[in-house]
Amino acid sequence: MGDPQDLLDAVFARPDEAVAAAHALLADSPSAYDASIAHHVIGLAQREYGDLDAAIAQLRRARALATRSGSAPRWADVVASLGIAVVHAGRSGHGLALLDQAVAAATGAHGARVRFLRAGALWILGRHREALADLRIAVPVLRRSGDVRWAGRALTLRGLINLVLGLVKRADTDLRAAERVFADLDERHASAFALHNRGLVAFRSGDLPAALSCLDDVERRYRALGTVPPELAIDRCAVLLAAGLAREAVSEAGAALERTGRGRGRPPAGPNSCWRRPGQRSPRAIPPPPRRTPRPPPGCSPPSAGSGGTRTPGCWCCKRGSRRTRRRRGCSAR
């Protein structure tokens, strides 16, 4: 990677490559500015995988080097990342104070990026209205400035918050837009992440066939990228249970446990995966099952109470067995 600044984008798309390049940069007697970027990248990667003490130490070192470099934007970037790491470590007051300092020091498109980061911290703390207030300012500025990558990240976060608030259509609109942005940028992890969240939107709206279709599609994408996050199995199990497919859910959970036991459950880095504490579900956290009973797809007549358990032969949501091979054409949402 030629420009050290590129490492900050690569840490979410290609974390191992970015960290290796950061170590190589540090070994080459860099300037204070470039060394700050390198420590920043290493700290972000460590934060992603839950090593918060090491991440905070790296980010503090990056902050000191940014101060020495005299670059206010560099300093604000590092302080915002440090604030998120401190929030993850359970010191929310101190973390938000750091993020407030970063927002105060940044302007224009750079300020919009920092506001997006503060919105992410507010989101994991459950302060959704405040997070949306930051995003209302950040998204238009990022779009006008042509900063499509950060605009895609902000749209993803706004979609997640809208989903939590029950604004399902708005959530789907934001996540579809984010998926298109990341696909155009060839950021395959981020694009898969957006599709994964669209599956949760479908689940929240009661469209179980569309939810399973999205989750099937995103599993293929994750496998092509070499890693399947454990959250996928959790989400799929929730949808299967809502569809009354308990055996399939148990089978899914067993396969996921086997994958994790073989060390293949490491989650991919994504533009929003930083908003997660060790052991905490992703901020995509699965919404509760739909309150209303979803309307069965054409040709499906699920058993009602007292019906004696009659099932429609061949229907994915009625027949026991492989949902991939037995799903009726009328049951597919895509």
MARLUMRO-289177 format. One record per residue: residue number from 1; residue in one letter; chain; z, y, x negated of N, C-alpha, C in turn. Coordinates in steps of 0.05 Angstrom, whole numbers, plus 5000, padded with zeros to 4 digits. Atoms other than C-alpha are relative to their C-alpha. Layout:
# MARLUMRO-289177
NUM;a;A;Z;Y;X;Z;Y;X;Z;Y;X
...
This chain:
# MARLUMRO-289177
1;m;A;5000;4976;4983;5000;5000;5000;5000;5025;4982
2;g;A;5003;4977;5018;4977;5065;4968;5020;5022;5006
3;d;A;4982;4978;4994;5018;5118;5005;5027;4988;5008
4;p;A;4974;5011;4993;5093;5104;5006;5008;5004;5029
5;q;A;4994;4994;4972;5096;5136;5075;4991;4977;5019
6;d;A;5010;5022;4983;5055;5077;5102;5020;4977;5003
7;l;A;4980;5022;4999;5114;5031;5087;5017;5002;5025
8;l;A;4983;4996;4977;5153;5061;5144;4988;4989;5026
9;d;A;5013;5012;4978;5101;5039;5194;4997;4969;4996
10;a;A;5004;5028;5006;5090;4972;5160;5025;4983;5004
11;v;A;4976;5015;4998;5163;4953;5164;5004;4987;5027
12;f;A;4998;5012;4973;5156;4940;5239;4977;4980;5005
13;a;A;5023;5018;4995;5087;4906;5236;5000;4977;4980
14;r;A;5001;5021;5021;5093;4868;5169;5025;5004;4982
15;p;A;4975;4993;5014;5167;4872;5148;5002;4988;4972
16;d;A;4997;5012;5026;5165;4822;5090;4983;5014;4979
17;e;A;5018;4986;5018;5105;4856;5059;5011;5028;4993
18;a;A;4990;4973;5004;5136;4925;5068;5024;5000;4981
19;v;A;4977;5001;5017;5202;4905;5036;4992;4993;4971
20;a;A;5009;5006;5027;5167;4874;4976;4987;5024;4987
21;a;A;5012;4976;5011;5126;4937;4967;5021;5021;4994
22;a;A;4978;4980;5005;5190;4980;4972;5014;4993;4974
23;h;A;4987;5008;5026;5223;4940;4916;4982;5006;4976
24;a;A;5019;4994;5022;5160;4947;4874;5000;5030;4994
25;l;A;5000;4971;5003;5161;5022;4886;5025;5009;4985
26;l;A;4975;4993;5014;5234;5027;4863;4999;4992;4971
27;a;A;5002;5009;5028;5217;4989;4800;4982;5017;4983
28;d;A;5020;4985;5014;5165;5041;4782;5009;5029;4996
29;s;A;4989;4973;5004;5211;5102;4771;4989;5021;5018
30;p;A;5012;4981;4981;5192;5139;4835;5015;5026;5000
31;s;A;4987;4975;4995;5208;5210;4853;5022;4996;5020
32;a;A;4978;5002;4980;5270;5224;4896;4989;4996;5028
33;y;A;5012;5002;4973;5225;5231;4957;4990;4971;5005
34;d;A;5011;5027;4997;5189;5164;4946;5022;4979;4999
35;a;A;4978;5019;5001;5253;5129;4927;5016;5000;5027
36;s;A;4987;4999;4974;5284;5154;4992;4985;4983;5021
37;i;A;5016;5016;4982;5226;5122;5030;5005;4970;4995
38;a;A;4996;5028;5007;5236;5056;4993;5026;4990;5011
39;h;A;4974;5008;4991;5310;5052;5008;5001;5000;5031
40;h;A;5002;4999;4971;5295;5073;5080;4988;4975;5011
41;v;A;5015;5023;4990;5246;5016;5089;5018;4975;4997
42;i;A;4983;5023;5004;5295;4965;5060;5023;5000;5020
43;g;A;4978;4997;4981;5351;4992;5104;4991;4993;5028
44;l;A;5011;5006;4974;5307;4987;5166;4997;4970;5004
45;a;A;5004;5029;4998;5290;4914;5151;5027;4986;5002
46;q;A;4973;5013;4998;5363;4896;5140;5013;5005;5027
47;r;A;4989;4994;4974;5382;4931;5204;4987;4982;5022
48;e;A;5015;5016;4981;5328;4892;5242;5012;4972;5002
49;y;A;4990;5028;5000;5359;4825;5221;5030;4999;4999
50;g;A;4971;5002;4994;5431;4844;5234;5019;5004;4976
51;d;A;4982;4996;5023;5457;4858;5163;5007;5030;4999
52;l;A;4995;4971;4996;5487;4925;5184;5014;5013;4977
53;d;A;4986;4987;5023;5533;4937;5125;4980;5006;4978
54;a;A;5020;4995;5021;5476;4929;5076;4980;5021;5009
55;a;A;5019;4980;4989;5430;4970;5121;5011;5028;4997
56;i;A;4987;4973;5001;5479;5028;5125;5002;5010;4972
57;a;A;4998;4992;5028;5489;5028;5050;4972;5009;4990
58;q;A;5027;4993;5008;5413;5030;5039;4992;5027;5012
59;l;A;5008;4975;4986;5404;5086;5090;5016;5024;4990
60;r;A;4985;4978;5012;5460;5127;5060;4988;5008;4973
61;r;A;5013;4995;5026;5427;5120;4992;4973;5016;5005
62;a;A;5025;4986;4993;5361;5142;5025;5006;5028;5008
63;r;A;4993;4973;4992;5396;5202;5055;5006;5018;4976
64;a;A;4993;4985;5024;5424;5224;4988;4975;5008;4984
65;l;A;5025;4994;5014;5355;5219;4956;4983;5020;5015
66;a;A;5014;4980;4984;5324;5257;5014;5011;5028;4996
67;t;A;4987;4974;5006;5374;5313;5003;4991;5010;4973
68;r;A;5008;4992;5027;5357;5314;4929;4970;5009;5000
69;s;A;5029;4993;5000;5282;5317;4946;4995;5027;5012
70;g;A;5003;4975;4988;5292;5380;4987;4982;5000;5025
71;s;A;5017;5002;4977;5249;5354;5045;5016;4997;5025
72;a;A;4985;5001;4974;5279;5370;5113;4990;4978;5018
73;p;A;5010;5022;4983;5232;5322;5151;5009;4973;4990
74;r;A;4991;5026;5011;5250;5265;5103;5029;4996;5006
75;w;A;4971;5003;4994;5324;5279;5112;5004;4994;5029
76;a;A;4996;5005;4971;5318;5281;5188;4993;4971;5007
77;d;A;5009;5027;4995;5280;5215;5189;5022;4980;4992
78;v;A;4980;5019;5009;5333;5179;5148;5026;5003;5016
79;v;A;4975;4997;4984;5392;5209;5186;4997;4988;5027
80;a;A;5004;5013;4974;5362;5187;5252;5002;4970;4998
81;s;A;4998;5029;5004;5354;5116;5226;5029;4991;4994
82;l;A;4972;5006;5006;5424;5117;5198;5017;5002;5026
83;g;A;4986;4997;4975;5450;5142;5265;4998;4975;5018
84;i;A;5004;5024;4984;5419;5082;5301;5016;4977;4989
85;a;A;4985;5022;5012;5449;5034;5251;5030;5002;5005
86;v;A;4971;4995;4996;5518;5065;5259;5007;4994;5030
87;v;A;4996;5007;4972;5511;5059;5335;5001;4969;5003
88;h;A;5000;5029;4999;5494;4985;5326;5025;4989;4989
89;a;A;4975;5010;5013;5556;4977;5283;5024;5006;5018
90;g;A;4978;4996;4981;5598;5000;5343;5013;5027;4998
91;r;A;4989;4973;5002;5612;5072;5322;4981;5019;5014
92;s;A;5020;4986;4984;5573;5104;5378;5003;5031;4997
93;g;A;4996;4971;5002;5604;5174;5373;4989;5011;4974
94;h;A;5010;4991;5026;5589;5181;5299;4970;4997;4998
95;g;A;5029;5004;5000;5520;5151;5308;4985;5021;5015
96;l;A;5013;4979;4984;5501;5200;5363;5002;5027;4987
97;a;A;4997;4974;5014;5528;5258;5322;4979;5002;4978
98;l;A;5021;5000;5021;5481;5238;5265;4973;5005;5013
99;l;A;5026;4996;4987;5423;5234;5314;4997;5029;5010
100;d;A;5001;4972;4991;5440;5303;5342;4993;5018;4976
101;q;A;5006;4985;5024;5438;5330;5270;4970;4997;4994
102;a;A;5029;5005;5006;5369;5298;5260;4982;5015;5019
103;v;A;5016;4986;4980;5342;5327;5325;5000;5030;4994
104;a;A;4998;4971;5006;5367;5397;5306;4984;5008;4976
105;a;A;5014;4993;5024;5333;5393;5239;4970;4995;5001
106;a;A;5029;5007;4998;5264;5370;5265;4987;5016;5021
107;t;A;5016;4984;4981;5209;5408;5301;4973;4986;5005
108;g;A;5027;5010;4995;5141;5394;5332;4998;4971;5004
109;a;A;5004;5029;4997;5113;5324;5330;5022;4984;4986
110;h;A;4978;5014;5014;5165;5304;5279;5025;5001;5017
111;g;A;4977;4998;4982;5219;5329;5326;4998;4981;5024
112;a;A;5004;5019;4978;5189;5287;5382;5006;4972;4991
113;r;A;4994;5027;5010;5193;5225;5339;5031;4996;4998
114;v;A;4971;5002;5002;5267;5239;5325;5013;4999;5027
115;r;A;4989;5002;4973;5281;5251;5398;4996;4972;5012
116;f;A;5005;5028;4991;5249;5183;5413;5022;4982;4989
117;l;A;4980;5017;5012;5298;5152;5364;5027;5004;5013
118;r;A;4974;4995;4986;5357;5186;5397;4999;4988;5028
119;a;A;5003;5013;4973;5331;5162;5465;5006;4970;4998
120;g;A;4995;5029;5004;5333;5091;5437;5030;4994;4998
121;a;A;4971;5004;5003;5406;5099;5418;5014;5004;5027
122;l;A;4988;4995;4973;5423;5128;5486;4995;4977;5019
123;w;A;5007;5023;4984;5387;5070;5518;5018;4976;4996
124;i;A;4983;5023;5005;5428;5016;5484;5029;5006;5009
125;l;A;4973;4993;4991;5491;5054;5504;5001;5003;5030
126;g;A;5000;5000;4971;5469;5052;5577;4998;5028;5012
127;r;A;5002;4972;4990;5458;5128;5582;4971;5006;5006
128;h;A;5029;5001;4995;5390;5120;5614;4989;5027;5008
129;r;A;5011;4974;4992;5382;5189;5646;4998;5018;4976
130;e;A;5002;4983;5024;5397;5224;5580;4977;4990;4982
131;a;A;5022;5010;5016;5348;5178;5545;4973;5009;5012
132;l;A;5025;4991;4987;5294;5195;5596;4995;5030;4996
133;a;A;5003;4971;5005;5308;5269;5586;4987;5005;4972
134;d;A;5012;4998;5026;5292;5261;5512;4970;4992;5000
135;l;A;5028;5010;4999;5229;5221;5528;4982;5019;5015
136;r;A;5017;4981;4986;5204;5273;5577;4990;5022;4982
137;i;A;5009;4980;5019;5201;5321;5519;4982;4987;4979
138;a;A;5014;5013;5023;5177;5271;5466;4972;4990;5007
139;v;A;5025;5013;4995;5120;5235;5501;4976;5020;5001
140;p;A;5022;4981;4999;5076;5296;5518;4993;5012;4972
141;v;A;5005;4988;5027;5085;5325;5448;4986;4980;4982
142;l;A;5012;5021;5017;5067;5259;5414;4971;4996;5009
143;r;A;5027;5004;4991;5005;5252;5458;4983;5024;4992
144;r;A;5016;4976;5008;4982;5324;5445;4994;5001;4971
145;s;A;5004;4999;5029;4991;5316;5371;4982;4977;4990
146;g;A;5017;5022;5009;4949;5252;5370;5015;4978;4986
147;d;A;4984;5020;5013;5007;5210;5344;5002;4976;5018
148;v;A;5002;5021;4980;4986;5149;5383;5020;4978;4995
149;r;A;4981;5022;5006;5031;5099;5347;5028;5007;5011
150;w;A;4973;4992;4990;5095;5137;5363;4999;5005;5030
151;a;A;5003;4998;4971;5069;5153;5432;5002;4973;5013
152;g;A;4998;5027;4989;5061;5078;5444;5029;4990;4999
153;r;A;4972;5008;5001;5132;5066;5421;5017;5014;5022
154;a;A;4986;4985;4979;5158;5121;5467;4994;4989;5028
155;l;A;5008;5011;4974;5119;5092;5526;5014;4973;5004
156;t;A;4986;5026;4997;5149;5023;5512;5029;5005;5008
157;l;A;4972;4995;4993;5219;5051;5513;5003;5011;5028
158;r;A;4998;4989;4973;5206;5092;5576;4995;4978;5021
159;g;A;5004;5022;4982;5179;5030;5609;5024;4982;5004
160;l;A;4976;5016;4999;5242;4991;5592;5021;5014;5017
161;i;A;4980;4985;4985;5286;5046;5620;4993;5001;5029
162;n;A;5009;5000;4972;5245;5051;5683;5006;4973;5013
163;l;A;4995;5027;4989;5252;4976;5692;5030;4997;5007
164;v;A;4971;5002;4994;5328;4980;5687;5008;5017;5024
165;l;A;4993;4983;4978;5329;5037;5737;4986;4991;5026
166;g;A;5013;5011;4976;5287;4995;5786;4974;5013;5007
167;l;A;5026;4987;4995;5224;5038;5779;4978;4982;4989
168;v;A;5016;5022;5011;5180;4977;5772;4971;5009;4995
169;k;A;5028;4991;5004;5111;5010;5782;4997;5018;4976
170;r;A;5000;4982;5023;5127;5064;5731;5003;4984;4974
171;a;A;4995;5017;5024;5152;5011;5682;4974;4986;4993
172;d;A;5024;5015;5006;5088;4970;5689;4978;5019;4989
173;t;A;5020;4980;5009;5044;5033;5680;5005;5007;4971
174;d;A;4993;4993;5028;5081;5052;5616;4994;4977;4981
175;l;A;5003;5023;5018;5080;4982;5587;4971;4992;4997
176;r;A;5029;5005;5003;5006;4972;5602;4987;5020;4980
177;a;A;5011;4979;5018;4990;5038;5567;5009;4994;4971
178;a;A;4990;5006;5027;5034;5018;5507;4985;4976;4988
179;e;A;5014;5023;5010;5000;4950;5502;4972;5007;4991
180;r;A;5026;4992;5009;4932;4983;5499;5000;5016;4974
181;v;A;4997;4985;5025;4955;5031;5445;5003;4982;4977
182;f;A;4995;5018;5023;4981;4976;5401;4977;4981;4994
183;a;A;5024;5017;5004;4920;4932;5413;4979;5016;4984
184;d;A;5020;4983;5014;4875;4990;5390;5008;5004;4971
185;l;A;4990;4996;5027;4919;4999;5328;5002;4973;4985
186;d;A;4997;5027;5011;4918;4923;5315;5028;4994;4991
187;e;A;4972;5006;5004;4994;4922;5317;5007;4977;5019
188;r;A;4999;5023;4982;4997;4852;5345;5029;4994;5009
189;h;A;4973;5004;4991;5073;4845;5346;5008;5019;5022
190;a;A;4993;4980;4980;5081;4909;5385;4985;4995;5026
191;s;A;5016;5006;4977;5025;4891;5432;5012;4976;5016
192;a;A;4988;5023;4987;5057;4823;5446;5026;5007;5013
193;f;A;4975;4991;4990;5124;4857;5456;4996;5014;5027
194;a;A;5005;4986;4975;5094;4902;5510;4992;4980;5022
195;l;A;5008;5020;4980;5061;4842;5545;5025;4984;5009
196;h;A;4975;5015;4993;5128;4805;5543;5015;5016;5021
197;n;A;4986;4983;4981;5160;4864;5578;4986;5001;5027
198;r;A;5014;5000;4975;5105;4865;5630;5006;4975;5016
199;g;A;4992;5025;4986;5124;4793;5646;5027;5004;5015
200;l;A;4975;4994;4987;5194;4818;5661;4997;5019;5023
201;v;A;5005;4983;4977;5167;4872;5705;4990;4984;5024
202;a;A;5010;5018;4979;5129;4819;5745;5023;4984;5012
203;f;A;4977;5015;4990;5193;4778;5750;5018;5018;5018
204;r;A;4982;4981;4985;5233;4839;5774;4987;5006;5027
205;s;A;5014;4994;4974;5180;4852;5828;4997;4976;5018
206;g;A;5001;5024;4984;5184;4780;5852;4974;4984;4997
207;d;A;5025;5014;5003;5115;4759;5828;5003;4979;4978
208;l;A;4994;5021;5020;5135;4694;5794;4975;4988;4986
209;p;A;5024;5010;5014;5064;4668;5781;4990;5019;4978
210;a;A;5009;4981;5020;5046;4733;5745;5020;5001;4977
211;a;A;4980;5001;5021;5111;4730;5706;4995;4977;4981
212;l;A;5005;5023;5017;5097;4660;5681;4974;5002;4985
213;s;A;5026;4996;5013;5025;4678;5666;5003;5018;4976
214;c;A;4996;4982;5023;5047;4736;5622;5016;4986;4978
215;l;A;4983;5013;5020;5100;4694;5587;4984;4978;4986
216;d;A;5017;5020;5013;5049;4638;5574;4982;5013;4980
217;d;A;5019;4986;5017;5000;4688;5545;5015;5011;4975
218;v;A;4986;4988;5022;5053;4722;5502;5010;4978;4981
219;e;A;4993;5022;5018;5076;4654;5475;4977;4993;4981
220;r;A;5023;5005;5018;5006;4642;5449;4997;5021;4979
221;r;A;5002;4979;5020;5006;4709;5416;5022;4998;4979
222;y;A;4979;5003;5019;5074;4698;5384;4995;4977;4981
223;r;A;5006;5023;5017;5053;4630;5358;4978;5007;4980
224;a;A;5021;4991;5018;4990;4661;5328;5012;5017;4977
225;l;A;4988;4983;5020;5036;4710;5292;5021;4985;4983
226;g;A;4982;5016;5017;5079;4653;5265;5029;4999;5008
227;t;A;4972;5000;4992;5143;4665;5303;5003;5003;5030
228;v;A;4995;4998;4971;5169;4655;5374;5029;5009;5003
229;p;A;4972;4991;4997;5231;4697;5391;5015;4984;5020
230;p;A;4985;5016;4981;5287;4659;5426;5002;5013;5027
231;e;A;4999;4987;4974;5287;4712;5481;4978;4990;5019
232;l;A;5022;5010;4982;5221;4684;5506;5009;4977;5016
233;a;A;4991;5024;4985;5253;4618;5524;5021;5008;5021
234;i;A;4979;4991;4981;5312;4653;5557;4986;5012;5025
235;d;A;5013;4987;4978;5265;4695;5599;4984;4980;5017
236;r;A;5016;5019;4985;5220;4637;5618;5019;4982;5016
237;c;A;4981;5016;4985;5281;4596;5638;5009;5014;5025
238;a;A;4991;4984;4977;5304;4652;5684;4978;4999;5022
239;v;A;5022;5000;4980;5235;4654;5718;4998;4972;5012
240;l;A;5002;5027;4990;5232;4578;5724;5023;4994;5020
241;l;A;4977;5004;4981;5301;4576;5756;4996;5015;5026
242;a;A;5006;4985;4975;5281;4630;5805;4979;4987;5017
243;a;A;5021;5014;4986;5221;4587;5823;5010;4972;5010
244;g;A;4990;5025;4992;5266;4527;5835;4993;4977;4982
245;l;A;5009;5021;5019;5241;4489;5774;5021;4995;4979
246;a;A;4977;5004;5017;5308;4469;5744;4993;4981;4977
247;r;A;5006;5019;5021;5281;4409;5705;4983;5013;4978
248;e;A;5017;4986;5020;5227;4451;5672;5016;5020;4984
249;a;A;4983;4980;5015;5279;4504;5654;5017;4985;4979
250;v;A;4984;5015;5019;5323;4451;5621;4982;4991;4977
251;s;A;5018;5009;5021;5263;4424;5583;4993;5024;4981
252;e;A;5006;4976;5015;5245;4495;5561;5023;5007;4981
253;a;A;4976;4993;5016;5316;4508;5537;5003;4980;4977
254;g;A;4998;5020;5021;5317;4443;5498;4980;5004;4978
255;a;A;5021;4995;5020;5252;4458;5463;5007;5025;4983
256;a;A;4993;4976;5014;5277;4527;5445;5023;4995;4980
257;l;A;4978;5006;5018;5342;4500;5416;4990;4984;4976
258;e;A;5011;5016;5023;5302;4450;5374;4985;5018;4981
259;r;A;5015;4982;5017;5257;4506;5348;5020;5017;4983
260;t;A;4981;4984;5014;5317;4549;5331;5015;4984;4978
261;g;A;4987;5017;5020;5351;4491;5295;4983;4995;4976
262;r;A;5017;5003;5023;5290;4485;5251;4994;5026;4987
263;g;A;5004;4974;5014;5294;4558;5233;4975;5015;5008
264;r;A;5024;4987;4991;5233;4579;5273;5004;5019;5022
265;g;A;4995;4982;4978;5268;4625;5321;5004;5029;4992
266;r;A;4996;4973;5009;5268;4688;5279;4983;5019;5016
267;p;A;5016;4982;4983;5247;4746;5324;4982;5017;4984
268;p;A;5018;4982;5014;5188;4788;5304;5011;5028;5001
269;a;A;4992;4971;4999;5201;4860;5285;4981;5014;5018
270;g;A;5016;4985;4982;5176;4908;5336;5010;5029;5002
271;p;A;4992;4972;5000;5179;4982;5351;5026;5005;5015
272;n;A;4975;4996;4985;5239;4972;5396;5021;4980;4993
273;s;A;4980;5021;5006;5274;4913;5365;5024;5011;4985
274;c;A;4977;4988;5014;5319;4961;5326;5023;5005;5020
275;w;A;4979;4994;4981;5358;4973;5391;5014;4975;5009
276;r;A;4988;5025;4994;5396;4909;5387;5023;4995;4981
277;r;A;4977;5007;5018;5465;4891;5360;4999;4971;4994
278;p;A;5000;5029;5006;5477;4824;5326;5011;4984;5023
279;g;A;4991;5017;4977;5482;4772;5381;4994;5012;5027
280;q;A;5006;4987;4974;5459;4822;5434;4972;4994;5008
281;r;A;5027;5003;4991;5399;4810;5478;4983;5024;4993
282;s;A;5018;4978;5005;5338;4851;5464;5002;5021;5022
283;p;A;4999;4981;4979;5334;4917;5502;4981;4995;5023
284;r;A;5016;5009;4977;5282;4882;5544;5017;4985;5020
285;a;A;4983;5019;4987;5342;4847;5573;4990;4992;5028
286;i;A;5012;5011;4976;5320;4802;5630;5013;5012;5025
287;p;A;4989;4988;4975;5328;4836;5698;5011;4977;5017
288;p;A;4990;5021;4982;5366;4799;5752;4978;4989;5017
289;p;A;5020;5012;4982;5327;4752;5797;4994;5019;5023
290;p;A;5007;4983;4978;5290;4787;5853;5019;4996;5024
291;r;A;4983;5002;4977;5333;4803;5913;4986;4988;5024
292;r;A;5015;5012;4978;5278;4785;5961;4987;4974;4991
293;t;A;5013;5025;5006;5247;4716;5964;4970;5006;4996
294;p;A;5029;4995;5005;5177;4721;5932;4983;4985;5019
295;r;A;5019;5013;4981;5120;4705;5979;4985;4978;4985
296;p;A;5014;5022;5014;5090;4637;5961;4971;5005;4997
297;p;A;5028;4996;5004;5020;4637;5933;4984;4983;5021
298;p;A;5017;5014;4980;4961;4612;5976;5002;4970;4997
299;g;A;4999;5029;5000;4967;4538;5994;5027;4989;4993
300;c;A;4974;5010;5007;5040;4534;5976;5019;5003;5023
301;s;A;4980;4999;4979;5094;4517;6027;5025;4988;4990
302;p;A;4975;5010;5012;5160;4511;5990;5018;4990;5022
303;p;A;4982;5011;4980;5213;4471;6026;5020;5020;5009
304;s;A;4979;4983;4989;5259;4510;6071;5025;4984;5005
305;a;A;4975;5014;4996;5331;4494;6085;4998;4981;5024
306;g;A;5001;5019;4978;5335;4431;6128;4973;4989;5004
307;s;A;5028;5010;4996;5261;4415;6118;4997;4972;4990
308;g;A;5002;5027;5011;5277;4350;6083;4987;5000;4973
309;g;A;5010;4999;5027;5249;4375;6017;4970;4995;4998
310;t;A;5029;5004;5002;5175;4371;6034;4988;5020;4980
311;r;A;5013;4983;5020;5133;4398;5976;4970;4998;5003
312;t;A;5029;5000;5000;5061;4418;5971;4989;4987;4975
313;p;A;5009;5014;5024;5026;4369;5924;4983;5018;4983
314;g;A;5017;4987;5019;4996;4399;5861;5008;5029;4995
315;c;A;4994;4972;5004;5028;4468;5868;5021;5004;4977
316;w;A;4983;4997;5023;5061;4494;5804;5029;5006;5007
317;c;A;4973;4992;4993;5121;4522;5841;5013;4980;5018
318;c;A;4988;5020;4983;5132;4459;5882;5002;4973;4985
319;k;A;5001;5027;5011;5112;4398;5841;5014;4999;4973
320;r;A;4988;5004;5026;5154;4373;5784;4979;4992;4980
321;g;A;5019;5007;5021;5118;4366;5719;4991;5024;4985
322;s;A;5010;4978;5018;5078;4409;5671;4988;5022;5017
323;r;A;5011;4978;4985;5067;4478;5700;4973;5009;4990
324;r;A;5026;4991;5010;5008;4489;5654;4977;4984;5012
325;t;A;5022;5017;4990;4968;4430;5679;4999;4998;5030
326;r;A;5000;5004;4971;4989;4431;5752;4998;5026;5015
327;r;A;5001;4975;4985;4985;4504;5769;4974;5003;5015
328;r;A;5024;4997;4983;4937;4515;5827;4986;5027;4993
329;r;A;5014;4975;5006;4883;4567;5818;5011;5023;5017
330;g;A;4990;4979;4982;4911;4606;5877;5027;5010;4991
331;c;A;4973;4992;5009;4979;4609;5842;4999;5018;4975
332;s;A;5002;4985;5025;4954;4644;5779;4996;5029;5007
333;a;A;5002;4971;4995;4964;4719;5776;4978;5013;4983
334;r;A;5019;4988;5019;4912;4728;5721;4974;4984;5000
